[in-house]
């Protein structure tokens, strides 16, 4: 999944919801269009959230002191 799938669902859903005037027996094309548009928007938002979460570099350093104790420090660098 990604931005492409989300954009595709959003465009097709908005086209069905706003531009299509045809009717199919037993199927509400307008409602299907709105559902597809909302799912497309959700895919775009979820893709943005997951891609931003994986950005950055995390490094861990362990320092051994003369008395035998250890200090662990963690550093995260954002892009």
PDB file of N, CA, C and O in Angstrom:
ATOM      1  N   UNK A   1       0.842  -1.173   0.000  1.00  0.00           N
ATOM      2  CA  UNK A   1       0.000   0.000   0.000  1.00  0.00           C
ATOM      3  C   UNK A   1       0.888   1.237   0.000  1.00  0.00           C
ATOM      4  O   UNK A   1       2.097   1.144   0.213  1.00  0.00           O
ATOM      5  N   UNK A   2       0.307   2.345  -0.230  1.00  0.00           N
ATOM      6  CA  UNK A   2       1.073   3.572  -0.216  1.00  0.00           C
ATOM      7  C   UNK A   2       0.250   4.729  -0.734  1.00  0.00           C
ATOM      8  O   UNK A   2      -0.978   4.685  -0.812  1.00  0.00           O
ATOM      9  N   UNK A   3       0.986   5.765  -1.083  1.00  0.00           N
ATOM     10  CA  UNK A   3       0.311   6.963  -1.561  1.00  0.00           C
ATOM     11  C   UNK A   3      -0.435   6.708  -2.870  1.00  0.00           C
ATOM     12  O   UNK A   3      -1.499   7.284  -3.096  1.00  0.00           O
ATOM     13  N   UNK A   4       0.106   5.863  -3.723  1.00  0.00           N
ATOM     14  CA  UNK A   4      -0.532   5.584  -5.011  1.00  0.00           C
ATOM     15  C   UNK A   4      -1.899   4.940  -4.856  1.00  0.00           C
ATOM     16  O   UNK A   4      -2.868   5.359  -5.490  1.00  0.00           O
ATOM     17  N   UNK A   5      -1.971   3.924  -4.012  1.00  0.00           N
ATOM     18  CA  UNK A   5      -3.256   3.258  -3.781  1.00  0.00           C
ATOM     19  C   UNK A   5      -4.252   4.213  -3.138  1.00  0.00           C
ATOM     20  O   UNK A   5      -5.421   4.247  -3.521  1.00  0.00           O
ATOM     21  N   UNK A   6      -3.794   4.980  -2.172  1.00  0.00           N
ATOM     22  CA  UNK A   6      -4.680   5.938  -1.512  1.00  0.00           C
ATOM     23  C   UNK A   6      -5.210   6.982  -2.473  1.00  0.00           C
ATOM     24  O   UNK A   6      -6.395   7.314  -2.443  1.00  0.00           O
ATOM     25  N   UNK A   7      -4.333   7.505  -3.330  1.00  0.00           N
ATOM     26  CA  UNK A   7      -4.764   8.504  -4.310  1.00  0.00           C
ATOM     27  C   UNK A   7      -5.739   7.905  -5.310  1.00  0.00           C
ATOM     28  O   UNK A   7      -6.720   8.546  -5.686  1.00  0.00           O
ATOM     29  N   UNK A   8      -5.472   6.675  -5.742  1.00  0.00           N
ATOM     30  CA  UNK A   8      -6.373   6.006  -6.686  1.00  0.00           C
ATOM     31  C   UNK A   8      -7.762   5.829  -6.081  1.00  0.00           C
ATOM     32  O   UNK A   8      -8.765   6.157  -6.715  1.00  0.00           O
ATOM     33  N   UNK A   9      -7.821   5.309  -4.853  1.00  0.00           N
ATOM     34  CA  UNK A   9      -9.120   5.115  -4.205  1.00  0.00           C
ATOM     35  C   UNK A   9      -9.843   6.433  -3.986  1.00  0.00           C
ATOM     36  O   UNK A   9     -11.061   6.512  -4.148  1.00  0.00           O
ATOM     37  N   UNK A  10      -9.099   7.468  -3.619  1.00  0.00           N
ATOM     38  CA  UNK A  10      -9.705   8.777  -3.393  1.00  0.00           C
ATOM     39  C   UNK A  10     -10.290   9.343  -4.677  1.00  0.00           C
ATOM     40  O   UNK A  10     -11.417   9.838  -4.677  1.00  0.00           O
ATOM     41  N   UNK A  11      -9.537   9.277  -5.775  1.00  0.00           N
ATOM     42  CA  UNK A  11     -10.014   9.834  -7.045  1.00  0.00           C
ATOM     43  C   UNK A  11     -11.212   9.054  -7.580  1.00  0.00           C
ATOM     44  O   UNK A  11     -12.210   9.648  -7.988  1.00  0.00           O
ATOM     45  N   UNK A  12     -11.118   7.743  -7.579  1.00  0.00           N
ATOM     46  CA  UNK A  12     -12.239   6.934  -8.085  1.00  0.00           C
ATOM     47  C   UNK A  12     -13.465   7.111  -7.191  1.00  0.00           C
ATOM     48  O   UNK A  12     -14.589   7.212  -7.683  1.00  0.00           O
ATOM     49  N   UNK A  13     -13.245   7.149  -5.889  1.00  0.00           N
ATOM     50  CA  UNK A  13     -14.373   7.338  -4.978  1.00  0.00           C
ATOM     51  C   UNK A  13     -15.056   8.671  -5.162  1.00  0.00           C
ATOM     52  O   UNK A  13     -16.285   8.738  -5.175  1.00  0.00           O
ATOM     53  N   UNK A  14     -14.275   9.750  -5.308  1.00  0.00           N
ATOM     54  CA  UNK A  14     -14.886  11.065  -5.530  1.00  0.00           C
ATOM     55  C   UNK A  14     -15.587  11.137  -6.887  1.00  0.00           C
ATOM     56  O   UNK A  14     -16.618  11.796  -7.020  1.00  0.00           O
ATOM     57  N   UNK A  15     -15.034  10.466  -7.887  1.00  0.00           N
ATOM     58  CA  UNK A  15     -15.701  10.437  -9.191  1.00  0.00           C
ATOM     59  C   UNK A  15     -17.048   9.721  -9.092  1.00  0.00           C
ATOM     60  O   UNK A  15     -18.045  10.179  -9.651  1.00  0.00           O
ATOM     61  N   UNK A  16     -17.070   8.610  -8.386  1.00  0.00           N
ATOM     62  CA  UNK A  16     -18.345   7.898  -8.220  1.00  0.00           C
ATOM     63  C   UNK A  16     -19.338   8.719  -7.401  1.00  0.00           C
ATOM     64  O   UNK A  16     -20.526   8.763  -7.720  1.00  0.00           O
ATOM     65  N   UNK A  17     -18.851   9.363  -6.353  1.00  0.00           N
ATOM     66  CA  UNK A  17     -19.755  10.083  -5.456  1.00  0.00           C
ATOM     67  C   UNK A  17     -20.288  11.364  -6.073  1.00  0.00           C
ATOM     68  O   UNK A  17     -21.441  11.727  -5.840  1.00  0.00           O
ATOM     69  N   UNK A  18     -19.474  12.051  -6.849  1.00  0.00           N
ATOM     70  CA  UNK A  18     -19.864  13.382  -7.297  1.00  0.00           C
ATOM     71  C   UNK A  18     -20.215  13.489  -8.784  1.00  0.00           C
ATOM     72  O   UNK A  18     -20.964  14.386  -9.171  1.00  0.00           O
ATOM     73  N   UNK A  19     -19.696  12.605  -9.608  1.00  0.00           N
ATOM     74  CA  UNK A  19     -19.847  12.803 -11.048  1.00  0.00           C
ATOM     75  C   UNK A  19     -20.726  11.775 -11.742  1.00  0.00           C
ATOM     76  O   UNK A  19     -21.290  12.073 -12.795  1.00  0.00           O
ATOM     77  N   UNK A  20     -20.858  10.591 -11.194  1.00  0.00           N
ATOM     78  CA  UNK A  20     -21.602   9.536 -11.876  1.00  0.00           C
ATOM     79  C   UNK A  20     -23.092   9.691 -11.577  1.00  0.00           C
ATOM     80  O   UNK A  20     -23.501   9.771 -10.419  1.00  0.00           O
ATOM     81  N   UNK A  21     -23.882   9.730 -12.625  1.00  0.00           N
ATOM     82  CA  UNK A  21     -25.330   9.863 -12.484  1.00  0.00           C
ATOM     83  C   UNK A  21     -26.072   8.577 -12.834  1.00  0.00           C
ATOM     84  O   UNK A  21     -27.293   8.517 -12.696  1.00  0.00           O
ATOM     85  N   UNK A  22     -25.360   7.552 -13.283  1.00  0.00           N
ATOM     86  CA  UNK A  22     -25.997   6.292 -13.651  1.00  0.00           C
ATOM     87  C   UNK A  22     -26.502   5.576 -12.404  1.00  0.00           C
ATOM     88  O   UNK A  22     -26.039   5.820 -11.290  1.00  0.00           O
ATOM     89  N   UNK A  23     -27.463   4.690 -12.625  1.00  0.00           N
ATOM     90  CA  UNK A  23     -27.993   3.896 -11.535  1.00  0.00           C
ATOM     91  C   UNK A  23     -27.819   2.425 -11.848  1.00  0.00           C
ATOM     92  O   UNK A  23     -27.929   2.005 -13.000  1.00  0.00           O
ATOM     93  N   UNK A  24     -27.551   1.656 -10.831  1.00  0.00           N
ATOM     94  CA  UNK A  24     -27.459   0.205 -10.937  1.00  0.00           C
ATOM     95  C   UNK A  24     -28.469  -0.352  -9.946  1.00  0.00           C
ATOM     96  O   UNK A  24     -28.526   0.087  -8.798  1.00  0.00           O
ATOM     97  N   UNK A  25     -29.250  -1.299 -10.381  1.00  0.00           N
ATOM     98  CA  UNK A  25     -30.302  -1.849  -9.538  1.00  0.00           C
ATOM     99  C   UNK A  25     -29.718  -2.460  -8.266  1.00  0.00           C
ATOM    100  O   UNK A  25     -28.895  -3.373  -8.325  1.00  0.00           O
ATOM    101  N   UNK A  26     -30.147  -1.950  -7.134  1.00  0.00           N
ATOM    102  CA  UNK A  26     -29.721  -2.494  -5.851  1.00  0.00           C
ATOM    103  C   UNK A  26     -28.377  -1.988  -5.355  1.00  0.00           C
ATOM    104  O   UNK A  26     -27.910  -2.427  -4.303  1.00  0.00           O
ATOM    105  N   UNK A  27     -27.738  -1.068  -6.090  1.00  0.00           N
ATOM    106  CA  UNK A  27     -26.416  -0.564  -5.686  1.00  0.00           C
ATOM    107  C   UNK A  27     -26.467   0.955  -5.634  1.00  0.00           C
ATOM    108  O   UNK A  27     -26.885   1.601  -6.596  1.00  0.00           O
ATOM    109  N   UNK A  28     -26.048   1.515  -4.529  1.00  0.00           N
ATOM    110  CA  UNK A  28     -25.980   2.964  -4.384  1.00  0.00           C
ATOM    111  C   UNK A  28     -24.553   3.407  -4.714  1.00  0.00           C
ATOM    112  O   UNK A  28     -23.668   3.342  -3.861  1.00  0.00           O
ATOM    113  N   UNK A  29     -24.333   3.854  -5.942  1.00  0.00           N
ATOM    114  CA  UNK A  29     -22.998   4.227  -6.397  1.00  0.00           C
ATOM    115  C   UNK A  29     -22.447   5.434  -5.638  1.00  0.00           C
ATOM    116  O   UNK A  29     -21.237   5.543  -5.441  1.00  0.00           O
ATOM    117  N   UNK A  30     -23.309   6.322  -5.221  1.00  0.00           N
ATOM    118  CA  UNK A  30     -22.856   7.482  -4.459  1.00  0.00           C
ATOM    119  C   UNK A  30     -22.270   7.055  -3.119  1.00  0.00           C
ATOM    120  O   UNK A  30     -21.219   7.558  -2.720  1.00  0.00           O
ATOM    121  N   UNK A  31     -22.923   6.146  -2.424  1.00  0.00           N
ATOM    122  CA  UNK A  31     -22.417   5.676  -1.132  1.00  0.00           C
ATOM    123  C   UNK A  31     -21.124   4.893  -1.309  1.00  0.00           C
ATOM    124  O   UNK A  31     -20.194   5.058  -0.519  1.00  0.00           O
ATOM    125  N   UNK A  32     -21.048   4.057  -2.314  1.00  0.00           N
ATOM    126  CA  UNK A  32     -19.805   3.321  -2.585  1.00  0.00           C
ATOM    127  C   UNK A  32     -18.676   4.300  -2.875  1.00  0.00           C
ATOM    128  O   UNK A  32     -17.543   4.090  -2.440  1.00  0.00           O
ATOM    129  N   UNK A  33     -18.979   5.370  -3.608  1.00  0.00           N
ATOM    130  CA  UNK A  33     -17.974   6.386  -3.893  1.00  0.00           C
ATOM    131  C   UNK A  33     -17.463   7.065  -2.642  1.00  0.00           C
ATOM    132  O   UNK A  33     -16.256   7.252  -2.489  1.00  0.00           O
ATOM    133  N   UNK A  34     -18.360   7.439  -1.743  1.00  0.00           N
ATOM    134  CA  UNK A  34     -17.922   8.088  -0.502  1.00  0.00           C
ATOM    135  C   UNK A  34     -17.103   7.142   0.360  1.00  0.00           C
ATOM    136  O   UNK A  34     -16.129   7.557   0.988  1.00  0.00           O
ATOM    137  N   UNK A  35     -17.495   5.870   0.394  1.00  0.00           N
ATOM    138  CA  UNK A  35     -16.735   4.885   1.172  1.00  0.00           C
ATOM    139  C   UNK A  35     -15.335   4.728   0.586  1.00  0.00           C
ATOM    140  O   UNK A  35     -14.353   4.695   1.327  1.00  0.00           O
ATOM    141  N   UNK A  36     -15.239   4.631  -0.738  1.00  0.00           N
ATOM    142  CA  UNK A  36     -13.921   4.507  -1.371  1.00  0.00           C
ATOM    143  C   UNK A  36     -13.070   5.748  -1.114  1.00  0.00           C
ATOM    144  O   UNK A  36     -11.865   5.628  -0.893  1.00  0.00           O
ATOM    145  N   UNK A  37     -13.664   6.918  -1.139  1.00  0.00           N
ATOM    146  CA  UNK A  37     -12.925   8.156  -0.888  1.00  0.00           C
ATOM    147  C   UNK A  37     -12.403   8.188   0.548  1.00  0.00           C
ATOM    148  O   UNK A  37     -11.263   8.592   0.779  1.00  0.00           O
ATOM    149  N   UNK A  38     -13.210   7.773   1.502  1.00  0.00           N
ATOM    150  CA  UNK A  38     -12.763   7.747   2.901  1.00  0.00           C
ATOM    151  C   UNK A  38     -11.663   6.718   3.128  1.00  0.00           C
ATOM    152  O   UNK A  38     -10.715   6.972   3.871  1.00  0.00           O
ATOM    153  N   UNK A  39     -11.788   5.565   2.493  1.00  0.00           N
ATOM    154  CA  UNK A  39     -10.736   4.552   2.619  1.00  0.00           C
ATOM    155  C   UNK A  39      -9.442   5.055   1.979  1.00  0.00           C
ATOM    156  O   UNK A  39      -8.361   4.845   2.530  1.00  0.00           O
ATOM    157  N   UNK A  40      -9.538   5.709   0.836  1.00  0.00           N
ATOM    158  CA  UNK A  40      -8.358   6.280   0.200  1.00  0.00           C
ATOM    159  C   UNK A  40      -7.684   7.317   1.072  1.00  0.00           C
ATOM    160  O   UNK A  40      -6.458   7.338   1.179  1.00  0.00           O
ATOM    161  N   UNK A  41      -8.469   8.171   1.692  1.00  0.00           N
ATOM    162  CA  UNK A  41      -7.913   9.179   2.597  1.00  0.00           C
ATOM    163  C   UNK A  41      -7.247   8.516   3.803  1.00  0.00           C
ATOM    164  O   UNK A  41      -6.189   8.962   4.246  1.00  0.00           O
ATOM    165  N   UNK A  42      -7.853   7.459   4.333  1.00  0.00           N
ATOM    166  CA  UNK A  42      -7.270   6.734   5.467  1.00  0.00           C
ATOM    167  C   UNK A  42      -5.947   6.081   5.074  1.00  0.00           C
ATOM    168  O   UNK A  42      -5.001   6.082   5.862  1.00  0.00           O
ATOM    169  N   UNK A  43      -5.871   5.529   3.875  1.00  0.00           N
ATOM    170  CA  UNK A  43      -4.627   4.915   3.408  1.00  0.00           C
ATOM    171  C   UNK A  43      -3.527   5.968   3.293  1.00  0.00           C
ATOM    172  O   UNK A  43      -2.385   5.712   3.674  1.00  0.00           O
ATOM    173  N   UNK A  44      -3.857   7.133   2.779  1.00  0.00           N
ATOM    174  CA  UNK A  44      -2.862   8.207   2.657  1.00  0.00           C
ATOM    175  C   UNK A  44      -2.364   8.637   4.036  1.00  0.00           C
ATOM    176  O   UNK A  44      -1.161   8.813   4.228  1.00  0.00           O
ATOM    177  N   UNK A  45      -3.266   8.806   4.988  1.00  0.00           N
ATOM    178  CA  UNK A  45      -2.875   9.232   6.334  1.00  0.00           C
ATOM    179  C   UNK A  45      -2.032   8.150   7.017  1.00  0.00           C
ATOM    180  O   UNK A  45      -1.009   8.467   7.625  1.00  0.00           O
ATOM    181  N   UNK A  46      -2.440   6.888   6.928  1.00  0.00           N
ATOM    182  CA  UNK A  46      -1.687   5.806   7.549  1.00  0.00           C
ATOM    183  C   UNK A  46      -0.304   5.648   6.923  1.00  0.00           C
ATOM    184  O   UNK A  46       0.661   5.347   7.625  1.00  0.00           O
ATOM    185  N   UNK A  47      -0.201   5.846   5.622  1.00  0.00           N
ATOM    186  CA  UNK A  47       1.101   5.778   4.969  1.00  0.00           C
ATOM    187  C   UNK A  47       2.012   6.892   5.470  1.00  0.00           C
ATOM    188  O   UNK A  47       3.190   6.656   5.739  1.00  0.00           O
ATOM    189  N   UNK A  48       1.484   8.086   5.594  1.00  0.00           N
ATOM    190  CA  UNK A  48       2.288   9.204   6.083  1.00  0.00           C
ATOM    191  C   UNK A  48       2.750   8.963   7.518  1.00  0.00           C
ATOM    192  O   UNK A  48       3.898   9.254   7.854  1.00  0.00           O
ATOM    193  N   UNK A  49       1.875   8.437   8.360  1.00  0.00           N
ATOM    194  CA  UNK A  49       2.230   8.191   9.755  1.00  0.00           C
ATOM    195  C   UNK A  49       3.303   7.110   9.861  1.00  0.00           C
ATOM    196  O   UNK A  49       4.273   7.281  10.599  1.00  0.00           O
ATOM    197  N   UNK A  50       3.148   6.009   9.140  1.00  0.00           N
ATOM    198  CA  UNK A  50       4.120   4.923   9.247  1.00  0.00           C
ATOM    199  C   UNK A  50       5.455   5.299   8.625  1.00  0.00           C
ATOM    200  O   UNK A  50       6.494   4.879   9.135  1.00  0.00           O
ATOM    201  N   UNK A  51       5.472   6.061   7.562  1.00  0.00           N
ATOM    202  CA  UNK A  51       6.743   6.465   6.956  1.00  0.00           C
ATOM    203  C   UNK A  51       7.460   7.468   7.836  1.00  0.00           C
ATOM    204  O   UNK A  51       8.689   7.443   7.891  1.00  0.00           O
ATOM    205  N   UNK A  52       6.751   8.354   8.529  1.00  0.00           N
ATOM    206  CA  UNK A  52       7.399   9.311   9.419  1.00  0.00           C
ATOM    207  C   UNK A  52       7.923   8.638  10.677  1.00  0.00           C
ATOM    208  O   UNK A  52       8.916   9.086  11.249  1.00  0.00           O
ATOM    209  N   UNK A  53       7.280   7.584  11.109  1.00  0.00           N
ATOM    210  CA  UNK A  53       7.717   6.892  12.317  1.00  0.00           C
ATOM    211  C   UNK A  53       9.065   6.199  12.098  1.00  0.00           C
ATOM    212  O   UNK A  53       9.861   6.099  13.032  1.00  0.00           O
ATOM    213  N   UNK A  54       9.329   5.725  10.891  1.00  0.00           N
ATOM    214  CA  UNK A  54      10.561   4.978  10.639  1.00  0.00           C
ATOM    215  C   UNK A  54      11.735   5.877  10.280  1.00  0.00           C
ATOM    216  O   UNK A  54      12.850   5.390  10.092  1.00  0.00           O
ATOM    217  N   UNK A  55      11.504   7.173  10.182  1.00  0.00           N
ATOM    218  CA  UNK A  55      12.589   8.086   9.857  1.00  0.00           C
ATOM    219  C   UNK A  55      13.486   8.308  11.065  1.00  0.00           C
ATOM    220  O   UNK A  55      13.037   8.219  12.207  1.00  0.00           O
ATOM    221  N   UNK A  56      14.753   8.596  10.806  1.00  0.00           N
ATOM    222  CA  UNK A  56      15.685   8.909  11.880  1.00  0.00           C
ATOM    223  C   UNK A  56      16.632   7.760  12.150  1.00  0.00           C
ATOM    224  O   UNK A  56      16.418   6.633  11.705  1.00  0.00           O
ATOM    225  N   UNK A  57      17.693   8.074  12.895  1.00  0.00           N
ATOM    226  CA  UNK A  57      18.709   7.094  13.236  1.00  0.00           C
ATOM    227  C   UNK A  57      18.801   7.028  14.751  1.00  0.00           C
ATOM    228  O   UNK A  57      18.852   8.057  15.425  1.00  0.00           O
ATOM    229  N   UNK A  58      18.821   5.831  15.274  1.00  0.00           N
ATOM    230  CA  UNK A  58      18.943   5.629  16.708  1.00  0.00           C
ATOM    231  C   UNK A  58      20.286   4.959  16.986  1.00  0.00           C
ATOM    232  O   UNK A  58      20.619   3.946  16.371  1.00  0.00           O
ATOM    233  N   UNK A  59      21.051   5.524  17.908  1.00  0.00           N
ATOM    234  CA  UNK A  59      22.328   4.923  18.278  1.00  0.00           C
ATOM    235  C   UNK A  59      22.386   4.775  19.795  1.00  0.00           C
ATOM    236  O   UNK A  59      21.872   5.607  20.542  1.00  0.00           O
ATOM    237  N   UNK A  60      23.025   3.693  20.225  1.00  0.00           N
ATOM    238  CA  UNK A  60      23.151   3.400  21.645  1.00  0.00           C
ATOM    239  C   UNK A  60      24.629   3.258  21.982  1.00  0.00           C
ATOM    240  O   UNK A  60      25.367   2.578  21.268  1.00  0.00           O
ATOM    241  N   UNK A  61      25.068   3.898  23.068  1.00  0.00           N
ATOM    242  CA  UNK A  61      26.454   3.802  23.510  1.00  0.00           C
ATOM    243  C   UNK A  61      26.479   3.326  24.956  1.00  0.00           C
ATOM    244  O   UNK A  61      25.733   3.824  25.799  1.00  0.00           O
ATOM    245  N   UNK A  62      27.339   2.363  25.230  1.00  0.00           N
ATOM    246  CA  UNK A  62      27.519   1.842  26.582  1.00  0.00           C
ATOM    247  C   UNK A  62      28.900   2.245  27.072  1.00  0.00           C
ATOM    248  O   UNK A  62      29.904   1.966  26.417  1.00  0.00           O
ATOM    249  N   UNK A  63      28.950   2.903  28.228  1.00  0.00           N
ATOM    250  CA  UNK A  63      30.216   3.347  28.806  1.00  0.00           C
ATOM    251  C   UNK A  63      30.502   2.530  30.060  1.00  0.00           C
ATOM    252  O   UNK A  63      29.668   2.458  30.963  1.00  0.00           O
ATOM    253  N   UNK A  64      31.698   1.909  30.117  1.00  0.00           N
ATOM    254  CA  UNK A  64      32.105   1.128  31.282  1.00  0.00           C
ATOM    255  C   UNK A  64      33.004   2.012  32.150  1.00  0.00           C
ATOM    256  O   UNK A  64      34.031   2.507  31.685  1.00  0.00           O
ATOM    257  N   UNK A  65      32.619   2.206  33.400  1.00  0.00           N
ATOM    258  CA  UNK A  65      33.370   3.049  34.326  1.00  0.00           C
ATOM    259  C   UNK A  65      34.420   2.219  35.059  1.00  0.00           C
ATOM    260  O   UNK A  65      34.369   0.990  35.058  1.00  0.00           O
ATOM    261  N   UNK A  66      35.362   2.903  35.677  1.00  0.00           N
ATOM    262  CA  UNK A  66      36.461   2.228  36.372  1.00  0.00           C
ATOM    263  C   UNK A  66      35.976   1.399  37.548  1.00  0.00           C
ATOM    264  O   UNK A  66      36.605   0.401  37.900  1.00  0.00           O
ATOM    265  N   UNK A  67      34.855   1.798  38.168  1.00  0.00           N
ATOM    266  CA  UNK A  67      34.348   1.051  39.322  1.00  0.00           C
ATOM    267  C   UNK A  67      33.483  -0.146  38.918  1.00  0.00           C
ATOM    268  O   UNK A  67      32.941  -0.829  39.788  1.00  0.00           O
ATOM    269  N   UNK A  68      33.346  -0.412  37.617  1.00  0.00           N
ATOM    270  CA  UNK A  68      32.600  -1.576  37.140  1.00  0.00           C
ATOM    271  C   UNK A  68      31.159  -1.293  36.762  1.00  0.00           C
ATOM    272  O   UNK A  68      30.462  -2.191  36.290  1.00  0.00           O
ATOM    273  N   UNK A  69      30.701  -0.080  36.956  1.00  0.00           N
ATOM    274  CA  UNK A  69      29.330   0.252  36.582  1.00  0.00           C
ATOM    275  C   UNK A  69      29.269   0.637  35.109  1.00  0.00           C
ATOM    276  O   UNK A  69      30.268   1.023  34.503  1.00  0.00           O
ATOM    277  N   UNK A  70      28.096   0.525  34.569  1.00  0.00           N
ATOM    278  CA  UNK A  70      27.883   0.852  33.157  1.00  0.00           C
ATOM    279  C   UNK A  70      26.842   1.957  33.034  1.00  0.00           C
ATOM    280  O   UNK A  70      25.902   2.044  33.824  1.00  0.00           O
ATOM    281  N   UNK A  71      27.035   2.796  32.026  1.00  0.00           N
ATOM    282  CA  UNK A  71      26.066   3.818  31.685  1.00  0.00           C
ATOM    283  C   UNK A  71      25.674   3.616  30.225  1.00  0.00           C
ATOM    284  O   UNK A  71      26.529   3.558  29.342  1.00  0.00           O
ATOM    285  N   UNK A  72      24.369   3.511  29.987  1.00  0.00           N
ATOM    286  CA  UNK A  72      23.866   3.343  28.627  1.00  0.00           C
ATOM    287  C   UNK A  72      23.172   4.631  28.218  1.00  0.00           C
ATOM    288  O   UNK A  72      22.281   5.117  28.915  1.00  0.00           O
ATOM    289  N   UNK A  73      23.587   5.179  27.081  1.00  0.00           N
ATOM    290  CA  UNK A  73      22.944   6.386  26.573  1.00  0.00           C
ATOM    291  C   UNK A  73      22.425   6.113  25.175  1.00  0.00           C
ATOM    292  O   UNK A  73      23.081   5.455  24.368  1.00  0.00           O
ATOM    293  N   UNK A  74      21.252   6.622  24.907  1.00  0.00           N
ATOM    294  CA  UNK A  74      20.608   6.425  23.619  1.00  0.00           C
ATOM    295  C   UNK A  74      20.397   7.779  22.962  1.00  0.00           C
ATOM    296  O   UNK A  74      19.953   8.730  23.605  1.00  0.00           O
ATOM    297  N   UNK A  75      20.720   7.858  21.677  1.00  0.00           N
ATOM    298  CA  UNK A  75      20.579   9.108  20.952  1.00  0.00           C
ATOM    299  C   UNK A  75      19.796   8.847  19.666  1.00  0.00           C
ATOM    300  O   UNK A  75      20.075   7.895  18.937  1.00  0.00           O
ATOM    301  N   UNK A  76      18.827   9.695  19.405  1.00  0.00           N
ATOM    302  CA  UNK A  76      18.021   9.557  18.196  1.00  0.00           C
ATOM    303  C   UNK A  76      18.171  10.832  17.384  1.00  0.00           C
ATOM    304  O   UNK A  76      17.977  11.936  17.893  1.00  0.00           O
ATOM    305  N   UNK A  77      18.516  10.665  16.130  1.00  0.00           N
ATOM    306  CA  UNK A  77      18.704  11.785  15.221  1.00  0.00           C
ATOM    307  C   UNK A  77      17.576  11.781  14.198  1.00  0.00           C
ATOM    308  O   UNK A  77      17.381  10.791  13.493  1.00  0.00           O
ATOM    309  N   UNK A  78      16.845  12.864  14.113  1.00  0.00           N
ATOM    310  CA  UNK A  78      15.753  12.999  13.148  1.00  0.00           C
ATOM    311  C   UNK A  78      16.303  13.582  11.864  1.00  0.00           C
ATOM    312  O   UNK A  78      17.243  14.376  11.888  1.00  0.00           O
ATOM    313  N   UNK A  79      15.735  13.202  10.774  1.00  0.00           N
ATOM    314  CA  UNK A  79      16.114  13.779   9.486  1.00  0.00           C
ATOM    315  C   UNK A  79      15.400  15.064   9.262  1.00  0.00           C
ATOM    316  O   UNK A  79      15.590  15.702   8.227  1.00  0.00           O
TER     317      UNK A  79
END
